[in-house]
């Protein structure tokens, strides 16, 4: 793979996609509690805000905003992937190279990143996150998918006229099993 030039803009907002090595896997939704714990540990150790997120069976799409003086999203992704993977057994399909490098072989080695440059750009990527479960054929409507910040956004909009604080995505207690297909 060629050399990729990563953005070094401190405090920027980024859209990311990270995928599992096995695109047929449902590990991320099967182990969503483990993923949430890994995400909390990552945010605690390397602070950033999660503006939007959707967890699909084998991929995560998310928008993060980094602290004003920080542009190091690669360390955050490495830590997150590591925290998630350590609690799981290695898949049987690991390659000799993965074994040699002492990699679990759960995640694709890289992730995709895009720096958000405008309000329009942000809107497009938020829409991508919200509609990803529909586009993947997992549900008919974005609100039918459990593991998305869309629920937080809708609750926040609903509570705009209420003095109560907006709920955090991690506190929403969304169901942890995929909806049954009809």
DACORTA-V39602 format. One record per residue. N is the residue number from 1. RES is the residue in one letter. SS is DSSP state (alpha for helix, beta for strand, coil for the rest). D_FIRST is the distance of its C-alpha to the first C-alpha in whole Angstrom. Layout:
# DACORTA-V39602
N | RES | SS | D_FIRST
N | RES | SS | D_FIRST
This chain:
# DACORTA-V39602
1 | X | coil | 0
2 | X | coil | 4
3 | X | coil | 7
4 | X | coil | 8
5 | X | coil | 12
6 | X | coil | 14
7 | X | coil | 18
8 | X | coil | 20
9 | X | coil | 23
10 | X | coil | 26
11 | X | coil | 28
12 | X | coil | 26
13 | X | beta | 25
14 | X | beta | 22
15 | X | beta | 21
16 | X | beta | 18
17 | X | beta | 17
18 | X | beta | 17
19 | X | beta | 17
20 | X | beta | 18
21 | X | coil | 16
22 | X | coil | 19
23 | X | coil | 19
24 | X | coil | 23
25 | X | coil | 24
26 | X | coil | 26
27 | X | alpha | 26
28 | X | alpha | 26
29 | X | alpha | 29
30 | X | alpha | 31
31 | X | coil | 30
32 | X | alpha | 30
33 | X | alpha | 33
34 | X | alpha | 30
35 | X | alpha | 28
36 | X | alpha | 30
37 | X | alpha | 31
38 | X | alpha | 28
39 | X | alpha | 28
40 | X | alpha | 31
41 | X | alpha | 30
42 | X | alpha | 27
43 | X | alpha | 29
44 | X | alpha | 32
45 | X | alpha | 30
46 | X | coil | 28
47 | X | coil | 30
48 | X | beta | 28
49 | X | beta | 30
50 | X | beta | 29
51 | X | beta | 30
52 | X | beta | 29
53 | X | beta | 27
54 | X | beta | 27
55 | X | beta | 26
56 | X | coil | 25
57 | X | coil | 26
58 | X | coil | 22
59 | X | beta | 20
60 | X | beta | 22
61 | X | beta | 22
62 | X | beta | 23
63 | X | beta | 25
64 | X | beta | 25
65 | X | beta | 27
66 | X | beta | 27
67 | X | coil | 30
68 | X | coil | 31
69 | X | coil | 30
70 | X | coil | 26
71 | X | coil | 23
72 | X | coil | 21
73 | X | alpha | 20
74 | X | alpha | 17
75 | X | alpha | 20
76 | X | alpha | 22
77 | X | alpha | 19
78 | X | alpha | 18
79 | X | alpha | 22
80 | X | alpha | 23
81 | X | alpha | 20
82 | X | alpha | 22
83 | X | alpha | 25
84 | X | alpha | 25
85 | X | alpha | 24
86 | X | alpha | 26
87 | X | coil | 29
88 | X | coil | 28
89 | X | coil | 28
90 | X | coil | 24
91 | X | coil | 24
92 | X | coil | 25
93 | X | coil | 22
94 | X | coil | 20
95 | X | coil | 18
96 | X | alpha | 19
97 | X | alpha | 16
98 | X | alpha | 16
99 | X | alpha | 20
100 | X | alpha | 19
101 | X | coil | 18
102 | X | coil | 20
103 | X | coil | 18
104 | X | coil | 20
105 | X | coil | 18
106 | X | coil | 19
107 | X | beta | 16
108 | X | beta | 13
109 | X | beta | 11
110 | X | beta | 10
111 | X | beta | 13
112 | X | beta | 13
113 | X | beta | 15
114 | X | beta | 18
115 | X | beta | 21
116 | X | coil | 24
117 | X | coil | 26
118 | X | coil | 29
119 | X | alpha | 32
120 | X | alpha | 31
121 | X | alpha | 27
122 | X | alpha | 28
123 | X | alpha | 30
124 | X | alpha | 28
125 | X | alpha | 25
126 | X | alpha | 28
127 | X | alpha | 29
128 | X | alpha | 26
129 | X | alpha | 26
130 | X | alpha | 30
131 | X | alpha | 30
132 | X | alpha | 26
133 | X | alpha | 29
134 | X | alpha | 31
135 | X | alpha | 28
136 | X | coil | 27
137 | X | coil | 30
138 | X | coil | 31
139 | X | coil | 34
140 | X | coil | 36
141 | X | coil | 36
142 | X | alpha | 34
143 | X | alpha | 37
144 | X | alpha | 37
145 | X | coil | 34
146 | X | coil | 35
147 | X | coil | 32
148 | X | beta | 31
149 | X | coil | 32
150 | X | alpha | 34
151 | X | alpha | 37
152 | X | alpha | 37
153 | X | alpha | 37
154 | X | alpha | 40
155 | X | alpha | 42
156 | X | alpha | 42
157 | X | alpha | 43
158 | X | alpha | 46
159 | X | alpha | 47
160 | X | alpha | 47
161 | X | alpha | 50
162 | X | coil | 51
163 | X | coil | 51
164 | X | coil | 49
165 | X | coil | 46
166 | X | coil | 42
167 | X | coil | 41
168 | X | coil | 38
169 | X | alpha | 35
170 | X | alpha | 36
171 | X | alpha | 39
172 | X | coil | 40
173 | X | coil | 40
174 | X | coil | 38
175 | X | coil | 39
176 | X | coil | 36
177 | X | coil | 36
178 | X | coil | 35
179 | X | coil | 38
180 | X | coil | 39
181 | X | coil | 38
182 | X | coil | 41
